[in-house]
Amino acid sequence: MRVTLKTHSLLALALSIFVFLLVLFLVSRAIIFNGFSKIEAQQIALAVERYENTFKSRLKFIESKLSDWAIWDDSFEFLQNRNPRYIASNYGPRPFSVLNINIAAIFDRGGRIVFAREYGPTDKDERFLSPVIQGFFQEERNTVQAAIEGRGSTGLVAIGPDFYLLSIQPVLPTSAEGTPRGALLFARKIDDRFLESLNTELKVHSTLYALKTGTTSNEPSVHHDDKIEGQLSLKDIHEKPVLGASIFLSRPVYLQAKETILFIGLLFICISVFFVALVDYFLNAKILRRIQRMKEFFYKVDKSQDYKLRYQNTQQDELDDLAVSFNSLLDRVSQSQALLRTEEQRYRLAIKSASGGVWDLDLCTKEVIFDQKFKDILGFQENELQNQMWIFDKYCHPEDLPAFKSGLKELVQGSSESFALRLRMQTKSGEWKHVQAETGVTRDDEGMAVRIIGWLKDVSSIVETEKLVVDQQKKITQATKMTALGQMAGGIAHEINNPLAVILGSVQLLQMYKDSDTLTNERLTSQLSRIEATTNRISKIVRSLRNFARDGSHDPFELVEIRKVIDDSLSFCRERIKSLDIQWSETYQIESSAVVSVRPVEISQVLVNLLNNAIDHVKNLKDKRVELSVDVHADTHVIVGITNGGDPLPREIQNHLFEPFFSTKETGQGTGLGLSISHGLAQQNNARLYYDSLSPTPRFILEIPLARLDGSTNLSRKLA
Amino acid sequence: MIKLLIVDDEEQIRQVLSEYFVSQNYLVAAAKNGAEAIKILQSEKFDVIVSDYLMPEMTGLELIDYLKGDLAKIPVIWISGNASLTTYRSGWNKGLFDYLEKPLRLEDLKLAVEKALAFGNTKEAASAQP
């Protein structure tokens, strides 16, 4: 069940008020009622005392009346003369009524009853003495005797089941002197009328009951709910408690207090309800309604996703602080959303402009989605390609698949964030396409891969173009070489024509000697050996020429002595150096057996190009120096430096030296490709070609790593 | 005896030509470059000079330029493995008698030499032109 904030606060409030009231009620009850109890105990004690006194005063009344009658000459004389008029005039119903007694009896000196009369409270004519009362007189002979002898007694007596206020006095003359002639007894039955009169007088409610022999009722007070009870024991003439009285007092103040407390309690409840209602109203008006408004605003923002909305503040309190915080959060959200939108647009644009297909693998659900462009690349309609990862297994070239799969594995394992591969994919029609596959991974906060997103672009045309470019580059390289050969053609012709001239000359000499019969063995040998030597010379030139002209790009790397490569290259240039009157110098700070691992033809081409450039540069200058220096740097590299005379190249030219079609030569004198091709060839041979900008004259350096074969071969030999 | 100076940086060429012209009863001297030739020319008189065109330090053309005074009358024949028409033209302007391209037939060279001996030096004529 959803317990609202409002319910919570109201419940808490109501509960606290209830507990407060309960405590207040119990405390006040304890204090007030305790006080009341004390007061009531005092009251009841007082009431009991008054009750007892009243009881006694009734006895005294009877006693005093009896005394009047006993010490009276008429009574005294009656005992002597037994005059019936005395009885008739004095013991009729009226005196009984006036005296408020039930029994009157006169005893003579011997203790015998001379006269006795008993009246019921309502029976005015009854004139008899019940056997019970007669029995009592028998039992109480001593008391009667004591009274006859002059010691009267007054008190409570139990006669049979009833109780009586009784007094017995000696009968004396009015002078109260002399010897009593008998005794007079008055008794008043304690009946309902008696009790009623007692209650009326004392303004209490009381009940009387016979006490069992030996018990007393000394309970001070008993609190009933609506009345308080006091106990009293009354003693008979022998000082034996015989009658118990319960005296009840009503509790008007207590009841009033109780009502008041109840009223106050009700008042409190009303006040609490009022307060709860007030708090509820306040909560509603000041807080809940605004929270509700805020909640509605949040819902609205959430539903519409319009993060430009702002909450309108009305008051300057904590709720508004919350609203301000939320507004600033919305600012952030709308900013980042804008940023995100821009990013997304950029991304979409990039994807669109890149005209690639996208695939998206959710690693949690293993669901993969290929977009339509992806399917387009493979030539499938929208419904034709299932969204399954095995698409790659099926359509990717078996040679490319392992690399792609290990790339994915690395992404999942976390050892890389993205990878790019060229893949061959088979289309629906069975034709192979080259695709560029860029693949990246998204991770959660703990770095676990959750999503792999890939982008696929058909690069078949690019691959074709690249092939074309490579082909063209090869052709250009070759063409440039041919140009260089053309430049050197004169020198090469000279190189060949000279030895040819020697051979032809020798042959003609031989012919001449033979014709003139002067061909001696010595002459023959001399000419033949010359021809042989010169032929070797030609063949060497032709071989290196053929080597040079050949496309060496497919040659394997060879371990060659760097000296041999340099010598071969120089052989093409020597004639130019000679014919153009170049001041040539070569220095070798290198062991003749130093070996490099290169494609000799390509390195040769670089060197020839550099030498030709140097020669071209200085041929029209006064300073016709061209220097070749070969050094070893740090035992790891061969440094071939080609330096020529003249001023160093300006910085701008230095920056463009290795760019294609950049030439300082006059139009028609060079292709502008020499250095750029040489630079590429050097790279392909793990060598480095650069311009030495620190040199005072133009100087190019070709740096080739030395092949480390001596150490390893020695070692392997030793092992063998 | 006709005195012939052969100038060529290639030793084998010098040897073959010398051997041939000696066998043809010439008096032959050989120089391996322009400087050596000039040295020899200063001490001896020659009837004809056969010179390579392309040589280090001094080309055939420079050699012609050097020949002045009496020496200028000596006819010069170039033999070259690689020379353009432009080169020959510049030679002719300076009084070059003839040129032969390597490889050459020895008889042809002999004919050229003989022709030069017969027609004399054309240098004067060339230089006399306005």
Interface residues (C-beta under 8 A of the other chain):
Chain A: A489 G490 G491 A493 H494 E495 I496 N497 N498 P499 L500 A501 V502 I503 L504 G505 S506 Q508 L509 M512 R530 A533 T534 E575 K578 S579 D581
Chain B: D9 E10 Q12 I13 Q15 V16 L17 E19 Y20 S23 L54 M55 P56 E57 T59 I79 S80 G81 N82 S84 E101 K102 P103 L104 R105 L106 E107
